Amino acid sequence: MYDTNYLIHRLSHGAATTPAKVFATRPDQPDITYAQLFSGAQALAQRLIALGLEPGDRVAVQVAKTLEAVQLYLGTVMAGGIFLPLNTAYTAAEVDYFLTDATPRLLVCDPSRMDELTPLAKDATVLTLDSAGQGSLTADLPEADTAFIPVPRGGDDLAAILYTSGTTGRSKGAMLSHRNLASNSEMLVDLWRFTADDVLIHALPIFHTHGLFVATNVALLSGASTVFLSGFDADEILNAMPQATALMGVPTFYTRLLQHDRLTPKHAANMRLFISGSAPLLVDTHEQWQARTSHRILERYGMTETNMSTSNPYEGERRAGTVGFPLPGVELRIMKDGAEVPQGDIGIIEVRGDNVFQGYWQMPEKTAEELRPDGWFITGDLAQQDSDGYVTIVGRAKDLIITGGFNVYPKEVESLIDDLPGVQESAVIGVPHPDFGEAVVAIVVPSRPDLTAEEVAAACAHNLAKFKQPKEILLIDALPRNTMGKVQKKALRETNATLFA
Ligand code: AMP
């Protein structure tokens, strides 16, 4: 019944074949079946259409993570619309930018933000949805009309726009087509062996590609069940683990879970797969996880614009510190100065395939800068590939430090510092310097209270060429991170901008 709509047709496979199967269990709330998930989504699609949504219209959504929000995603796509989720942390000023840029037909927000956001909504109709799934969006929602047919959409039509985190300049809206999303999740289901027998712990936010597309779409496509958590909660994840089979997380999930005594091989015995991505997983975390659970984390790499691009193997060696191989159907090359680098050298990753987005919303120049006419997308991630084909990310190109004319890859210095006893983790940044242009600065989080900057400096002096050695080593309690666990190097650079002034 859903075959008019490219993405919904694929995502509704579980609902069509096993409608009574549970899609989500939630702590302290009733389970919801596939049939309930889709009939609710359909009812929302009808409401959106009744509110005037036309094919191709954007639905901007800044709400807490609920199953109703998942239904809104599916309902928007069923109604032929473009789902535009926004990080719940965005301020009114930030939301204003997205609304001005994307001109959505509808804005769905938390009721507590209605007064603040309504004046910014311009022509958009404003609806509410709270953390209990209540609000004007769902109020008095009639049962879905069984005769409803999703609005016809093909593989090339847009299903979603996700704004990038905008670490340089303004945030850009990555346009993702039905085919981009469907093809990537289908491949991941195969590669990671997801089936209807799986129970996925879903604790990631659903305003980001990882939780929305990787976790949700993979679960839907495979007909799996989820333990649907409104956010990261170590106790709830540990409670779920004995009945679950898979977890998708960012590295901070794993470092935080490692702090709990309940994490043992016995406790994790029913699990078959732990996946990590969105930020680099420290080798140390990988090793500790294996020691504590007998499982090797499977690390993968992707970005908003490309969906997933590489993954460590399901069978075969999951090599710590690497993001594995290009996915089937994804071409990957490592480029420098317009040519592929010799094997083992560092360059910028470019990828091509059905996974790659359609360009940036209303930014043809930015799109042309990053997406080549022949389909290669310039990711901006620096990496090298070893002789076995494993890809290792060594940082973002824009984080590369050029000091006195020499290139310093922050990852090289960070890896050395991270391996020192007494160091939990570090971030290495470039800071303006009157002589060198930029100076290498290391921000270090100690795991031992008496660690000194001198000890770190001595280790660097012993192991690194002079130009790579930090000119300043600062000890701090914790690195600034965003909700996806990414270290905010921009914030660190700003805080330390005048260090050498
Ligand atoms: P986002 O668009 O928010 O998903 O961010 C994508 C960026 O996250 C990539 O361009 C990488 O810089 C980084 N990233 C994602 N996965 C990994 C990983 N496994 N290791 C290192 N960096 C990663």
Residues whose N, C-alpha, C, O or C-beta is under 5 A from the ligand:
A	BS01	AMP	S276 G277 S278 A279 P280 L281 R300 Y301 G302 M303 T304 V323 T379 D381 I393
